[in-house]
């Protein structure tokens, strides 16, 4: 199914072409969700994009943006205090 699997700096990197991704999107998303995994998408043998889990994205953003990290921390504190709005409160009936 996968074109190749390589490991870079303790990170599982999966390379797959666009056709394989299209045919196996759900499986690929399950493979990278919640893990430090990267799916490199290739077209004609060249990497064109990467898919990463939201946890890894947050970690990468935190490394490069101190304000982002403090905003995430503040948002989590507000959530724990019960200061949040539900989907229905924001969007109502669509």
C-alpha positions in Angstrom: 0.0 0.0 0.0 2.7 2.5 1.0 5.4 3.5 -1.4 8.0 3.6 1.4 8.4 3.9 5.1 11.4 5.7 6.6 12.2 6.9 10.1 13.6 10.4 10.6 14.5 11.6 14.1 12.2 9.2 15.9 9.3 10.4 13.7 7.5 7.8 11.6 7.4 9.2 8.0 5.1 7.5 5.5 5.5 8.4 1.8 2.5 7.7 -0.5 1.4 8.9 -3.9 -1.7 10.9 -4.5 -3.6 7.9 -5.9 -2.8 5.8 -2.9 -3.8 8.7 -0.6 -7.1 9.1 -2.4 -7.9 5.4 -2.2 -6.8 5.1 1.4 -7.5 8.5 3.0 -9.3 7.2 6.1 -6.6 4.6 6.8 -3.9 7.2 6.3 -5.5 9.7 8.6 -5.9 6.9 11.3 -2.2 6.1 10.8 -1.0 9.6 11.6 -3.7 10.8 14.1 -2.4 11.3 17.6 1.1 10.2 16.7 4.3 11.9 15.8 3.9 10.7 12.2 4.1 12.5 8.9 2.6 11.4 5.7 4.5 12.7 2.7 2.3 12.9 -0.3 4.1 12.5 -3.6 3.2 13.2 -7.2 5.3 11.7 -10.0 7.8 10.6 -7.3 8.3 14.1 -5.8 7.0 15.2 -2.4 4.3 17.9 -2.8 2.8 18.1 0.6 2.7 16.6 4.1 -0.1 15.5 6.4 0.6 15.7 10.2 -1.5 15.2 13.3 -3.0 18.2 15.1 -0.8 17.4 18.1 2.4 17.5 16.1 1.2 20.8 14.4 0.7 22.3 17.9 4.1 21.2 19.0 5.7 22.7 15.9 3.9 25.9 16.3 4.8 26.1 19.9 8.5 25.7 19.0 8.3 28.7 16.7 5.7 31.0 18.3 5.6 31.7 22.1 2.4 33.7 21.8 0.6 30.7 20.3 1.7 28.5 23.2 0.4 31.1 25.8 -2.9 31.4 23.9 -3.4 27.6 23.9 -2.6 27.6 27.6 -5.1 30.4 28.3 -7.8 28.7 26.2 -7.4 25.4 28.1 -7.7 27.3 31.4 -10.9 29.0 30.3 -12.3 25.7 29.1 -11.5 24.0 32.5 -13.3 26.9 34.3 -16.4 26.3 32.1 -15.9 29.5 30.2 -16.8 28.3 26.7 -19.6 28.4 24.1 -21.3 25.4 22.5 -21.6 24.9 18.8 -25.3 25.6 19.1 -24.7 28.9 21.0 -22.4 30.1 18.3 -24.0 28.8 15.1 -27.6 28.1 16.2 -29.7 26.2 13.7 -28.2 26.4 10.3 
